[in-house]
């Protein structure tokens, strides 16, 4: 069916409201807009479905939500009646329509005879992951677009281990989505009927309390918190999202007394009036937080994204200057703290201990893990693959998860959840700040100590946004160009090996020997370079972008900055040559 035919089918649908039909009628003379909305289905990417809100096949709306949920229900039902009876936990964030979409998903699951546990109000993503495991659900659904701009919403799906779905379940859902072409076969049930049939339960405090207790169980140095709780000054912003209550609660219960919340960003608001892009990776997310921090002379500034799975960080040095910690920097800082202090507390680390990270995360992560004699495991981009490793440890009885993180401000301390958790990261960073303060150090001092110990690693990213069907084709063209003609040299660094995760090959550039990657197939290219440098190219799984990740190792901050800048310029040149 062509996009024009799909457009007409939606116009004729009796499921649309008058307002929705009016929205579609308004674009009748805009063929490019019609194409963009209807040229195909939203695909499950790195973090489920994600798209701009609006009416259409490639937009996030209640019809797409119901369609996807019907497909998900059929995957669950195929597991058998006992699996279906375990039920599904459903959560949502602060975005416009998130609660409506969550209720729509609940109605579809109930109509298929699958019990639903729906949060009474918005909650962080990691708490949904925790709830799936705590209640023994077969699956979970979270309505969120994470850190995307305000016009976006999304649909994350989880399996019974608490991690986002990985093959074969993701492909199984998409197959079912494509199979459900008759919207009359998308079943739904209202809340009252679902409750009467015992298929609908509201959850809240009963899961909040054990979640917070699970986080607090990860504290290593309560003694340091007790010593510095009244001196350490913390500025926190939830960026209008879900982190406000749980982040403040866990810090309060641990004893921190000087937690200052950015008032302008405290309350939930799906329009995100103070930030155009509620991403803690963006500088604008910290404008108000840094202003408050300078007024009160805060030690650190923390920002969680709308669904509270990412944590951005700014730390003050002894001269009063605030430094940005990238996701790689804060991840490594927490990795070093958790490993060093757990080893000090217990006398040793587990012999089968493991650190897990993604292929686009800094090489420093592996260097730290190996320094502690631990197994270091690299996985594809997406925290679900880190969760998959934890499940593998549990099922095999081999391997002890100690820490995992990815470069995009996401980490997990503990195994209470199987997704990145900005609430536990907030807690851990404040604990680390208190501990280092007892040593006469700032978090920035600890960062420099780590660089001196392991090397001055610096990592960055360049990305190009290419929207619409032509943009998708161009992204694929860039990947195929590099795939067919792998570079031998990039920015003065020699390529030592070329990994192609789509073809499952690693080519030794010196010998020509080809080995397997050992990871699931994915449209990703990776180049190991001399001097511990690297470059990775992949399409974004959440936005219409192609991303170029790269990293270098320097002898000082200045040297690393200079090398990173030079490599970044060469990467940009390479990108522009392919556009």
N, C-alpha and C positions, 0 to 999 in steps of 0.2 A: 504494500500500500504506500503510495506517494505521500509526501508531507501535506500536499494540498487535499488529498482524499482524507487523510487523518484529521486535518483541520475541519473539514466539512462534517466528518463523523462526530466530532466533539460538538460542533454547532447544533447538530440534530439531537444530541443526547438529552434525554429527559432528566438525567442526573444533575445537570448544571442549574444553578440559580440564575435569576434574571441578571444579577450583577455580573456573574461569570460570563454569561452569554454576551452581555454588553461589552465586556473587556475584549472578547474575541471579535465581535463585530467591529470594534474600533480599529482593528488592525487589518481589515479586509483588503485595503489598498496598499498594504506593506508586505510584499512577498518575502523580503529578507527576514522580517520579524516572524512571519508565519513559518518559514523554513527553520529558523533558529528554535522555535518552540515545538516543532513537530517532525523534524527529520529523523528522529529515532528515540529510543528509550534512554532514560538516565541509567547509566551502568553502575554497578557496585564497584567503587574504587578503593583506595587505601582505607577509607573510613566510611564505607557504606554508600548510600545515596546522598548527594549534596547538590543543590542548585538554587537558582534565583526563585523566589516565591512569585506565583502568578498562575494563570490558567494555561494549560498545555501539557503535552506529553513529556517535554523536557523541562518542566517547571515543578517546583515543590508546591503541592496543593493537596487538598483532602482526598481527591480522587486517586492521585498517584500513591498517596499513603495507603489508602485502602487496597489498591491494586497490589502493591508490594507486600502488604500484610497478608492478603489472601494467598499469595505465592509462598510466603514464609510459613503460613499455617499448614499448607499442603506438604511442605518439607517436614514439618514437625509431625503431622499425622502419619506420614510414611514411616516414621520411626516406631509406630505402634501405639496402642491405647495407653500403655503404662507410661510411656514417654510424654504423651500429650497431657496426661493427668498431672504431671509435675507442674504444669502451668508456665506462664510467662510473666516476668516483671517488666513494667513499663515506667519510664522516667522521661522528664522533659526539662528544657532550660527556660530562660527568660525571653526568648525571641517571640516576635509577633506570630501568632497562630500555633505556637508550640503546644500549648495545652489542648487546643482544638484537635491538632493532629494526633496527640497522644490518646485522646478519648476516641478518635476515629479508629486508631489501631486497636484499642481495647475492644471496641464494638465488633470488629472483624474477628478477632481471636475468640471472643465469647460466642459469636454466631457459629463458629466452627467447633464448638464444644471444648475449647481450650481455656482453662481457668486463668484469670488475669489478676495480678497484683499491681495496682496503679498507685504511684506516689500521690499523696494528697496535694502536694505543691512541688515546685521545681526543686531539683536536687542536682549535685555534681555528677558527672559521668562516672567517676570511680565508685561512688556509692551504689550506682546501678549495678556495676560489675560485682561489688560486694554482695548486694541483695540476691542476685542470681545464685551465687554460691551458698549464701546463708540459708535461703529458703529451699534450696535444691531444685530450682526451676530448670526446665529443659532449655530455656532460652530467655533472652532479654531484648528489649527495644528501647532506644533512647532517641528522642526527638531533639536534635541539636545540629547547628552548623559550626559548632566549636568557635573558632576565632575569625571566621569569615565576616565580610562586611554585613551591615544590617539587612540588606535585601535578600540574604541567603537563609535557607533552613536546610535541615538534613535529617537522615534516618539511619541510625547506627543499629546494627543487629549483633547480638551476642549468643554464644552457645553455652551449654551447661557448665563448662569450665570457667565461665566468667570473662573469657576473652572474645574480642570481636571475631566474627566468623572468618575462617580460612577455607581453602579448598578441602573437601569437595562441596561444603555447604553453600559457599558463596555462588559457585557456578550452578549449583542445584536450584537456588532461589531464582537466579536470573533465567534459568530454563523454564521454571514455573511461571515467572512474570511474562515471558514471551508466549507461553502457552495459553494464558488467560486473556483471550482477545475479546470475549463477550463479558462486558461489565455487569451483566445480569448474574453472572456466576461469582461475583464478588459479594459475599454475604456480610450482613451487619446486624447488630442487635443493640437496642437502646440500653442504657445503664440500669433502669428499673427492672427490666426483664432479666438481664444478666445477673443482677443481685438476687432476684427471686429464685433463679435456677442454681444459685451457689457458684456462679462463674465469675464473680466480680468482687474484689476485696480492695479496700483502700489501705495503704500502708504509710507510715510516717515515723513517729517517735520509736516504735518498736524495732525499727532497723537503724535509725539514727544513732541510738545509744551504743549498740554493739559495734557499729562502724567506728565511732570515736574511740571506743576502748581498744579496738584493734590497732588504731594508729598509735595511741599512747603506749602500747606494748612494745613499740619499736624504739623508744627512747633509751639511749645508752647512758647519758650523763645528766640524770636529774639533779645530781649534786651541783653541777655547773649552772643549771637553770636556777636552782635555789639561791646560788651565790650572786647571780647577776640579774635576776628577774626584775629588780627595781632600778637597775642602772641601764640596761639595754633598751634602747628606743627603736621601735619598729613602726614604720609606716606601711600600711596595707591598703590596696584597692582591689575590689572584686570586678572593676570595670563594668558595673551595672549587672553583673551576672550572679551565678549560683554559689560562689565561694564565700560570700559575706558571712553567713551564719556559721557554717562548719569550721572555717578557718579561724574565726575569732573565738569560737567555742573551745577548740582544742588548745589554742594558745592560753586562753584564760584558765582552763582546767589544769594546765601544766604549771601555771603560776606567773606567767609574764604579765606585768602590770602596766607597762608603757606601750600599748598597742594603739596607734593613732590611725583611724580610718579616714580615707579621703571622702569627705561628706558629699561632694558633688557627684561621686561615682558609687555611693553606698547602696542605693536602692535599685531594684531590678527595673530595667527599661530596655525593651527590645529595639528601640530606635537609637540607642547608644548616643545620646545628645552631646556628650563631651568628647567623643572619639569617632572619627570616620571609619576606623578600622580597629575593632577591639581585640587586637593581637598584642600580647606582651612582648613580641619580637620588635614591634614598632616603637620608635622613640616617642611618638605622640601619646602613647598609652601611659607614659611616665611624666608628662608635663605637670599635671596637678600634684602627683605624688612627690616629685622632686621639689616642687615649690613648698609643700608642707614640710618635707624633710629638712630643708634648709632653714625654715622658720624655727623648728624645734631641735635642730642638730641631731637628727636621727642617725643610727648606725647603719641601717639598711632599709631599702624600699622594695616591697614585694607587690607583684600584680598577677592575679590569676585571670585567665581568659573566661568567657561567658559560661562554659560548662566545667570550668575548674579542673581541667586535666593538664594545663600548661601553666608554668610559673616563670615569670620574668623577674629579673633581679638587678638591682643597683646597690653597690656597697661603697661605704665611705672609707677613705684611707686616713692615716694619722694627720694629714695636712688638711683634712676637711673636704677633699675632692671626691666626688661621686663617680664611680667607674661602672660601666655596663658590663655585666657578665652575660655572654652569649649562652645559648643552650648547651653548647659543648663545654664552656668554661664552668657553668654552675653544675652540670652533670659530673664533670671530672672532680670538682671540688667536693661534691657529696660522695662520689665514689671513694675518693681518698679518705675522707672523714669516716665513712661507714666501715671501710675495710681496716683502717689503722686502729680505730677505737674498738671495734669488735675483737680484733686480734689482741689488743692490749687488755681488754676486759676478760676474755676467755683464755688467754695464753697462746692461742693458735686459732687458725681458721680451718674449717672442714677440708679434709684432703681432697674431696670431690667438689669443692666449692667452685662456683662458676659466676662469671660476669657476662651479661648478654647485651649486645648493642647492634645497631643497624649498620649497613654498609656505608651509609652517608654520614656517619658519625665520626668524629675526630679519631685519628690513630692513637692519640694519647690515652684513650680508654683502654685499648689493648695493652699499651705499655705499662699502665698502672696495674692492671690485673695480673700480668705476667711477673711484675716485680714482687707480688705477694704469692707467687707460685700457684696461681689459680688458672683454671681453664677459661679461655676467652672465646666466646662464640659470636660470630657475625650472622645476622639475618637480614632479610629483605626489609625495605622501608615499610613502616607500619608497626605500631606497638603490638598488634595482634600476633605477630611472629615471635615477639619476646614472650608473650603469654603462652604461645604454642610450645616454646622450649620448657617453660615451667611445668606444663602438663606432661611433657615427655619425661622430665625428671621424676614426677610423681608416679607415672605409670610404669616406668622401668625400675624405679628404686635406685637409680644411679644419677648422681648429680645433685648438688645443693645450691639453690638459687640464692645469691648474696646481693646482687644489685643489677639493675638494668636501666638503660636510658637511651634516648635518641636525641639528635641534635636540635630538634624543634621544641625545646623546653619541656620535655616529658621524661619522667623517671618513675620508678616504682621501688619503694623500700618495703620489704615484707611481701607476703603472698596473700594478703587479705583480699586483694583485687587482682585482676589480670589485664588491667589497662593502666596507662599512666595516671598518676594521682598527684595533683598539685596541692592538695590539702596535706598529705603526708610530707611532701617536699617542703611546704611552708614551715611545717613543724620542725623538720630536720635541719633546715637552714638556720632557723632561729636557735635551735639547740647548738648547732655548730658555732654560731656567732657567740653564744654564751660561753661555750667551752674555750674558744680561742681568746675570748676576753679575759678569762681566768689566767691565761698564759701571757697576757699583756699584748695580744695580737688582735688585729682586725681581720675580717674575712679577706680583705685585699692582701694583707700580709701572708695569710695562709695560701692564697692563690700564687703569689710570687714564690713562696717556699716550694710549692709544687712544681712550678716552672723550672726552678733551679735544680730540683731533684730529677725531673724527667725530660726536660727540654721545653723550649718555647714553641709550642704548637699553636698555629693559628689557622682557622678554617672560615670559609665564607661561601657565599652562594650568589650566582647571577641567574635571573630568570626572565623569560620573555612570555608575555601574555598574548595568546592567539585565539580569538573567540570564533564561534560558529563552525560550520562544517568545513569551511576553507582552512580555518585555524587548526582544526584537528588533523586535516590532511597534511598541513605544513609541519606540524609536530612529528607526525609519522615519517615525513620525508627527511627531516633532520636526523632522526634516529637511524633510518635506513642508509643515509649517506655515510654516516660514521661507521655503521655496521659493515658496509661493503669496503670502506677505505679507512681502516683503523690508523690513527696517527702514530708515527714512530717517535715524534718529539713534540712536546707541548711547553711553550714558554721557557725553553732552554733546558728542560728536564727530559731525559730519555724515558720512553715508555718501556718498562721492564716486562709487564704482562698486560694483556687486554682481556677483560672478562666480558662475556656476552651472556647475560642471564636469560635471554630469550632462547638462545641456542644451547644454553647449558654448557658453555665452553670457557676455558681459560687458556689463552695462547701465550706461551713463553716466547717473547719477541726475539730473544737471542738464539734459541734452539729450534723454534717452530713447534715444539712439543705442545700437544693439546690435552688437557685434562678436564674433568667435569667440575662445575661449581659446587655441586652438592646441595643446591637450594632450589626451591620451586621456580618454574619458568616465569620470567617477568621481562617486560620490555625496558631493560636497563643495561647501560654500558658503563664499565668501570675501567679506569686505567691506573695501574700502579706505576709510580714514577720514581726516579732516583732521589736520594736524599730524604726518604720518607715522605715525599709529596704524593698527591693523588688527585684524580678528577673523576667525577661520576656524572652521568647524564641520564635523566629520567623524566617522563611526563609526570606532572602533578596528578595525584589521585583524588584531589579535592577541588582543584581550580583548573581553568583552561590555560595551563602554563607548561612550558618545558623548562626544567631546572638543571643548572650546571653547578654542582657542588665541588669544592676543591679545598685542599689543605696543604700547608707547608710546615716545616720545622726550622726555627731560627735559633740563634745563639743568645738573643736578647729580645725584649719586647720590640725595640726599634727595628732590629734585623728581621724579625718575623713579620712585622707590619710591612716593611719594604718588599720582602719576598712575596707576600700575599698580594700586595697591590700590583706588582709586576705580573704575577700569574693571572690575576683577575683581568688585567688589560688584554693579555693574550687570549684569554677565554672569550672576552667580548669580541675581539677581532674575529675569532673563529666562528662565533655565533652569527655575526653580521655577514660573513662570507657565505653562509648557508641560507640566509633569508632572501 
